[in-house]
């Protein structure tokens, strides 16, 4: 609808965030207090996907003369300026009628008449913007930071207000029950496990080859089998959209057996993020890697979450070498470090997933985002 500042294909007006805001303020550095008067928003109250999460809300006392410096009201934009590097820049719109107080590692942004809060928040939550913020933030011991001036220097498209209001209507028309399920699922994988590449929480690690070895060539299925290839999996969702019944004797090239104990991962075009957990058995072409996790080390639901995480996708894409037909080198993939939280906790998480009422979930809620449920289970905190 709007395009990106890097190319601005629709030739809208461009500027910086400084041009679309009327006020930028930091929160308070005071600690939460038991029995405090005001609800207290901290960095964990903003999700990676850009939602306000009040499941773990603290309270604070602030002198009346200081309250205006750190209070947020409906329509303000909240920007998480200090966090681990992967999470700096989480942004949401404060859409609650009750005023609250923000912590010092959150920036309160008030927009002017040029943009609506939802537009600015959505822009800052784009993958494009998150990459800019990741490169921009300054790393310190255990934390990274972006200050208010750096935030305001970011380039942004300023589309006509009429188009922004149409965008707002689309947001309001979204099926909220499905949207909440989807948007609340993704961020907690990182918040609970940390980045699966850098492993900041110090989980035990192994290699992908050890914990989820590839399946063997062909197998002992009947002559007529289901065949699955890359094009039969929907992009970005990991949902099987088609299968073909073939005679195995007529298949040309390498094929691999799989069943419901496997995770199927695409080694071609890793940025498409195609991962699926099959519910039956069959054969897959060499475009897909059928992985069978060691059940003593790794739950397949957890493995699917890891493979579909943004950090793994970014890592795999870099390994592809940027060629015209990118693919993940198998040698590199086999040696990819896989984090291993305790298997009993992985299994509890998988059991919880299976109990979710599927009718309440959008079909686009797949194992790319199921890691976000971990925050509700509180399983992986140390």
N, C-alpha and C positions, 0 to 999 in steps of 0.2 A: 504493500500500500504506500509506503514512504520511501523505500530504498535506504541506502547507507551513505554516510558522508564521504566515504572513500571514492565513490563514483557518481553519486547523486544523479542517477539516470533520469529522474523526473524533473530535474532542474529547479528544485525548490530553493528557497532562500537558505543559506547556510550561515552559521555563526558559532559561538561557543556557548557552553552552559551558562557562563557569566551573563550573557545577554538575555537569558530567559528566566532568571531568578531575581527575586526582590530582596531576599534575605537568606543568609547561610550562617548557622549558629552551631556550636558544639554543645553537647550535653554536660551534665555535672559529673565531677569526679568523686562525689560522696558515695559511700557504700550503702547497700540496701540495709534496712532496719526491720526487726521483727515488730509487727503491729504498726508499720508506717502508714501515713495518711494517703500517699499517692501511689498508684500503680507505677512500677519502675521497669522500663523497657531496656533490655540488654541485647548484645549482639545475637544471642541464640533465639531471640524473639522475631528475627527476620530470617526467612528461609532462602535457600539458594535460588529458588525459582521466583522469588519476589512476592511472597505472601507474609502477612502478619500472623505469627503463631504465638498464642497466649496460653499454651498448655503449661508452661513453667514460668509463672509470673511472680516477681518479687514486689516488695513495697519499700517506700522510702519517705523520710520526713525532710522537707525543704522549707526554710524560712520563707514567709510570704513575700518578702522583699526580693528574693532571688528566684521566685518561681517562673517569672516570665522569661528568664534566660534559658531555661531548660525544659519548658513545657511544650508538648506537641498537641495540635488540635486537628480535627478532621480536615483533610485536604493537604496536609504537610507531606513531604516526601522524606523518607528516612534512608540514610546512606551509611552503611557500616564501614567506617574508615580504618578500623584496626581489627585484625584477626589473623589467622594463619593465611599465608599468601594465596592459597587457593580460594579462600572465602572473602577476602577483602573486596568490597564493592557490592555486597548484597544490598538490594534496594527494594523498598516497598512503599506503597501509599498508606498513610495512616487514615483509615476509613471508619473510625469509631467515634461516636459522639462524645464519649467521656474523655476529657483531657488526661494525659499521662506525662510522666517525666522520663527523659532519656538519659542514658549513661554517656560518659565522656567519649567513648569510642563510637558514638553515632553522631552524624551530622544531620541537623534539621534544615531542610531546604523548603523555602516558600517560593512558588513560581509566580511570575508576573502574567500579564494578559496575553503573552505570545504563545504559551503552551498550557496544556492541561496537565495536572499531576500524573495521570495515568500514562500519558505519552512519555514524559521524562523517565518515569520508573521503568516502563517497558523497554525504552531505549537502553538504559543502563544495565538491564538484565539480558540483553542480547548476547549471544556468543561473541559477536564482533566486539562489543564493548567490554566484555569480561576479559578478552585477550589484551585489550588496551590497558585495562586496569592492572592485570597481572604483570605486564611488562613495566608499568609505571610505578607500582608500589615499592617502597623501600623496605627491605628485609632487616629485621633485628632478631635478637635471640628469642626464638619461639613465636615471634609476631612480625607482622608487616603492616605498613601504614601508608595512607594517602591523605594529604591534608586538604583543607577546603579550597585553597588557591589552585592546587593541581586539579582537583575535581572540576573547578569552573573553567579551566583551560581546555577541557575536552571539546572537540568539534562536534556539532550536532546539526542535523537538518531541522529547519523551522517551517513545517508545512502549513498550508492555510488552516485557520481555525475550523472552518466548515468540515474539512477532511478529518481533523482530529476528533471532532464531535461524532462523526460517522464511526470512527474507530471505537470511541467510547460506547456507542450504541451496540456495536458488535460484542464488546466485552460484557455488557449487561445482558445480552441475549444468550450468552453461553450457558449451557446447562450447568448450574453451579454444583450440583452433586457430582457430576463427572469431572468438572474442572478441579474441584478441591481434591478429589482422589488422585488426579494426575499430578497437579502442581505440588502437592504435599509429599509426594513419594520420592523425589529425586535427591534433594540436598543432603538428607541424613546419612546416606552412605558415606559421604566425605566427612560429615561431622562426627560420625561414630567410629569409622575405621581410619580416617585420615586418607591422604592420597595413597592409592595402592602402588604407585611407582616409587615415591620417596619414603613411604612407611614411617611417618613421624611418630606413631604410637608404639613403635618397636615390637610389632607382632612377629612371631616366628615366621620365617619365610622358607620357601622351597622353590623349585623351578616348575614350570608348567608341564614339562616332560615327566617329572616324577609324580605329580599329584593328579594329572589328567592326561595320561598317555593316549596317543592317537589309536583309533581302532585299526584292525587289520584289513588288508585287501580282501575284498569279496567275503564269502562266508558260506553258511550251510542253510540258507533260506530256500524256499521252494523256487521253482523256475520263474513263476510270475510274482513280481515284487513291486512295491512302491518305489519310485525313483524321485528324488528331490534334488533340485539344483538351485543356484543363486536367485534366478529370476522368479522362483516360486515362493519366495519370502518377501513380504511387503517391506518396503524401505522404511527404516527407522523404527519399526514396531516389532520386528521379529516374529510376526504372525505368518504361519503357513497359509498361503492363499490358493495353492494348487498342488496336486501331486499327479503323477502319471503312472499307470500300471503298465509295466513292460516285462518282457522276457529277458532275464539276465544274460542269456546267451547272445542277445542281439545288441547289447550295450557295447559301444566302442569307448576305449579309454579306461582310465582307472575309476573304479567305484568302491565305496567303503560301506560296510554294514553299520547300522545304528539301531538302537531301540530306545525305550523310554528312560533308560538310565544315562543317556548321553546328553551332552550339550553340543549343538552344531554351531560352529563359528566360521564366518567368511574370511578367507585370507585374501580375497580380491576386494579392492576398493574399501579399505578399512573404515574410511570416513562415513560409509553408509551404515556402519554400526549394526550389521545384521547378525543377530544371535537368536537362536530358537531352542526351546526345550521340547523335543518331540513327545507326543503322547502315544506313539505306536512304534512299529519297527519298519525297516526298509533299507534302501540303499541311497547314498548321497554321491553326487559327482565330486570330482577332485577340486571343484571350486569351494567346497565346504570342508571343514575339518571336524569330524566327529570325535569329541573328547569324552572319555569315560572317567569321571573323577574317582579317585581312591576314596571309598566311603569312610575309611578311618581317618581321613585328613580333610576332606572337602565335600561339602554338600553342593549338589548341582545348582540349586537355586542361588546360593551365594556365589558360585562360580559365574553364573550368568550375569549377576549384578556387577561383578568385577569386570567382566569382559565388555559390558555395555557402559561402564563409567566413562565420563569425559576424559579422564586422565589416561585410561588405557587406550581409548580411541586416538587421542593425541599422540601417545607414545607409538602406537602401531602405525599411524599415518607417517610419522617421521621415519620409521624403519622402512617404509615403502620406497623411500628415495626420491619421491616426487616425479617418478617416471610417468610417461603418457598412459600406461596401463599399470597403475600401482598395485602392488601385492605385498603382503607381509612375508618376508623371507622365513622359511620354516625353521632354519637353524636359529634365528633370532627368537622366533615365537616359542620354540621349545625351551629356550633358556630364560624366558621372561620370568622375573621374580614374582611369585604368587604369595600374597599374605595369607596366614593361616590362624585366624582366631580359633579358640577352642571349639571342637566339633560339636559338643553338646549344645553350645549356644547357637551355632549355625543350624542345628537340627530344630531347636526351639523356634527359631526365626522361620524356617521352612514350614513348620507345622502351623504357625500363625497365618502364613500366606495362604495355605490350603483351606483355612477356615473362613477366609474372607468371602462374603457373599458376592459371588461373581456378577450377579445381576446388577449390583450397584456400581460396578466399575465400567468405565469406558473400555471399548475394545482396544483402544490405544494405550491402556495402562498395561505395560508389559514388564518383563524382567529388566528392562533398561532402568526402571524407576522404583522397583520394589525395595531397593535398599533403604528408601526413605521411611519404610515402616519400622525400621530399627529404633528410631527415636521413641516411638510409642511403647516398644517392648523394654527399652532401657537395658538391653542385654549386654552390650559390648563396652560399657563404661568400666574403667578400671578404678 
